[in-house]
Amino acid sequence: MSVSLAATPTGQAIRILRWQVLGVGLSAAIAAILWDAGIGRAVLAGGGIGAMPTVYVALALLRSSLSAGAAPVSVLRVFAGWVIKNVLTIALLVIAFRSRAFAPPALLGGVGVALAAYWLCMVLGRVKHANSVDSG
């Protein structure tokens, strides 16, 4: 039995990433129109930082699916992935704030848009399941 990519965890991560890219891109364009291009770039940079954990998770899930589940995922591996994605996010935010190239409120606004898009995707988007009985 074949399962579509959308019904896999990798497909879910890619779907979330699409929502994040759309939300951040729209917000950055609106910020650039309402204020200036610098604010739009800051929103875009913050959104990129906010979406980076989704990219990391999607790549990790893709790598796991390519190995056809050869090695089961342990709790330690899940915890290590969680630590890596959080350290990566915090490090990128620190670098962005210290560079002073971006307005801090707009940078945080971009992160907030990426997080809101993640949440909205899970709440409003149709969740695809591998089991057709679960999908409504």
VOPAGU-2260 file (C-alpha; in pm, 1 decimal, decimal comma):
REM VOPAGU-2260
SITE   aa  ch    i         X         Y         Z
SITE  MET   A    0       0,0       0,0       0,0
SITE  SER   A    1     142,3     335,6    -103,8
SITE  VAL   A    2     112,8     641,7     117,5
SITE  SER   A    3     123,5     990,0     -34,0
SITE  LEU   A    4     391,5    1233,8      78,4
SITE  ALA   A    5     123,5    1462,3     224,9
SITE  ALA   A    6      21,6    1186,7     466,3
SITE  THR   A    7     374,2    1143,9     603,2
SITE  PRO   A    8     541,5    1347,3     878,6
SITE  THR   A    9     775,9    1490,2     613,3
SITE  GLY   A   10     475,2    1604,6     409,9
SITE  GLN   A   11     323,7    1767,2     718,7
SITE  ALA   A   12     648,0    1957,0     785,9
SITE  ILE   A   13     661,3    2074,5     424,2
SITE  ARG   A   14     298,3    2187,6     443,2
SITE  ILE   A   15     373,1    2386,8     760,3
SITE  LEU   A   16     677,6    2541,2     592,3
SITE  ARG   A   17     462,4    2652,0     296,8
SITE  TRP   A   18     222,4    2826,8     534,4
SITE  GLN   A   19     515,8    2994,7     707,9
SITE  VAL   A   20     676,6    3112,6     383,8
SITE  LEU   A   21     343,8    3252,1     259,4
SITE  GLY   A   22     264,7    3427,1     589,1
SITE  VAL   A   23     611,4    3575,5     633,1
SITE  GLY   A   24     636,7    3680,3     267,6
SITE  LEU   A   25     299,3    3853,7     282,0
SITE  SER   A   26     382,6    4023,9     612,5
SITE  ALA   A   27     722,4    4139,9     484,5
SITE  ALA   A   28     564,6    4283,9     170,3
SITE  ILE   A   29     297,8    4465,6     373,0
SITE  ALA   A   30     562,3    4598,9     616,7
SITE  ALA   A   31     775,9    4721,3     327,1
SITE  ILE   A   32     474,9    4901,4     175,2
SITE  LEU   A   33     348,5    5052,6     502,4
SITE  TRP   A   34     688,3    5150,4     645,4
SITE  ASP   A   35    1002,2    5098,4     438,2
SITE  ALA   A   36    1212,5    4826,7     277,7
SITE  GLY   A   37    1434,3    4795,2     586,2
SITE  ILE   A   38    1137,5    4700,0     802,0
SITE  GLY   A   39    1023,9    4452,2     536,4
SITE  ARG   A   40    1371,9    4294,4     534,4
SITE  ALA   A   41    1367,8    4269,9     914,1
SITE  VAL   A   42    1029,0    4093,6     907,8
SITE  LEU   A   43    1161,2    3860,8     638,4
SITE  ALA   A   44    1478,2    3784,3     837,3
SITE  GLY   A   45    1281,0    3721,0    1156,1
SITE  GLY   A   46    1039,9    3498,5     968,1
SITE  GLY   A   47    1329,8    3304,4     820,6
SITE  ILE   A   48    1471,5    3252,2    1168,0
SITE  GLY   A   49    1127,2    3146,1    1292,8
SITE  ALA   A   50    1085,2    2899,3    1005,0
SITE  MET   A   51    1436,1    2751,4    1040,7
SITE  PRO   A   52    1326,7    2487,4    1297,3
SITE  THR   A   53    1059,6    2368,4    1053,5
SITE  VAL   A   54    1324,1    2330,2     782,7
SITE  TYR   A   55    1545,8    2137,0    1024,7
SITE  VAL   A   56    1261,6    1904,5    1126,2
SITE  ALA   A   57    1156,0    1850,5     763,4
SITE  LEU   A   58    1511,5    1756,0     666,5
SITE  ALA   A   59    1546,7    1524,5     966,6
SITE  LEU   A   60    1215,9    1354,0     884,9
SITE  LEU   A   61    1311,8    1323,9     519,2
SITE  ARG   A   62    1645,4    1166,4     613,4
SITE  SER   A   63    1464,8     925,0     844,7
SITE  SER   A   64    1209,9     831,6     577,2
SITE  LEU   A   65    1484,4     771,9     318,9
SITE  SER   A   66    1645,3     517,9     549,4
SITE  ALA   A   67    1307,7     335,9     546,3
SITE  GLY   A   68    1292,9     329,5     923,2
SITE  ALA   A   69    1613,2     122,4     947,8
SITE  ALA   A   70    1696,8     275,6    1285,1
SITE  PRO   A   71    1408,7     344,5    1523,4
SITE  VAL   A   72    1399,8     695,1    1665,2
SITE  SER   A   73    1500,7     699,8    2029,8
SITE  VAL   A   74    1395,8     949,2    2294,2
SITE  LEU   A   75    1755,5    1069,8    2311,8
SITE  ARG   A   76    1757,5    1142,4    1937,7
SITE  VAL   A   77    1429,7    1335,9    1961,5
SITE  PHE   A   78    1563,3    1537,4    2256,5
SITE  ALA   A   79    1890,1    1607,5    2071,9
SITE  GLY   A   80    1692,7    1732,5    1769,7
SITE  TRP   A   81    1483,3    1956,4    1994,6
SITE  VAL   A   82    1797,9    2103,0    2154,5
SITE  ILE   A   83    1963,5    2158,9    1815,4
SITE  LYS   A   84    1665,1    2342,8    1666,9
SITE  ASN   A   85    1623,3    2564,5    1973,8
SITE  VAL   A   86    1994,5    2647,9    1999,0
SITE  LEU   A   87    1996,3    2725,6    1625,6
SITE  THR   A   88    1697,6    2960,4    1660,6
SITE  ILE   A   89    1840,5    3142,6    1962,0
SITE  ALA   A   90    2185,6    3173,1    1801,8
SITE  LEU   A   91    2039,6    3319,3    1482,8
SITE  LEU   A   92    1831,1    3568,6    1682,2
SITE  VAL   A   93    2136,2    3676,2    1883,7
SITE  ILE   A   94    2337,1    3723,8    1562,4
SITE  ALA   A   95    2055,0    3925,3    1404,5
SITE  PHE   A   96    2012,0    4148,0    1711,5
SITE  ARG   A   97    2385,8    4207,5    1751,1
SITE  SER   A   98    2426,6    4296,8    1384,7
SITE  ARG   A   99    2197,5    4598,6    1432,9
SITE  ALA   A  100    2104,4    4561,7    1066,2
SITE  PHE   A  101    1741,6    4488,7    1153,9
SITE  ALA   A  102    1485,4    4674,4    1360,9
SITE  PRO   A  103    1429,9    4449,9    1668,2
SITE  PRO   A  104    1047,2    4487,8    1680,2
SITE  ALA   A  105    1017,6    4396,5    1311,7
SITE  LEU   A  106    1257,4    4104,8    1357,7
SITE  LEU   A  107    1050,0    3970,1    1645,9
SITE  GLY   A  108     736,1    4039,2    1444,1
SITE  GLY   A  109     868,5    3812,9    1169,4
SITE  VAL   A  110     937,5    3535,9    1421,1
SITE  GLY   A  111     584,8    3582,6    1556,5
SITE  VAL   A  112     433,7    3557,5    1208,2
SITE  ALA   A  113     623,8    3232,0    1143,5
SITE  LEU   A  114     502,1    3087,3    1473,9
SITE  ALA   A  115     144,9    3203,8    1409,3
SITE  ALA   A  116     153,8    3049,2    1060,8
SITE  TYR   A  117     270,1    2720,2    1215,2
SITE  TRP   A  118     -18,9    2728,8    1459,6
SITE  LEU   A  119    -274,8    2833,8    1197,8
SITE  CYS   A  120    -160,6    2556,8     964,9
SITE  MET   A  121    -222,7    2300,1    1236,3
SITE  VAL   A  122    -557,6    2449,5    1340,7
SITE  LEU   A  123    -708,5    2554,5    1006,7
SITE  GLY   A  124    -526,3    2337,0     756,0
SITE  ARG   A  125    -658,8    1995,0     674,8
SITE  VAL   A  126    -447,0    1735,7     852,2
SITE  LYS   A  127    -356,9    1442,3     628,9
SITE  HIS   A  128    -333,3    1100,8     787,0
SITE  ALA   A  129    -184,2     781,2     654,9
SITE  ASN   A  130    -499,0     598,7     761,8
SITE  SER   A  131    -796,6     705,3     548,8
SITE  VAL   A  132   -1034,5     629,2     837,7
SITE  ASP   A  133    -872,1     909,6    1041,9
SITE  SER   A  134    -903,6    1175,4     772,8
SITE  GLY   A  135   -1235,5    1346,2     780,4
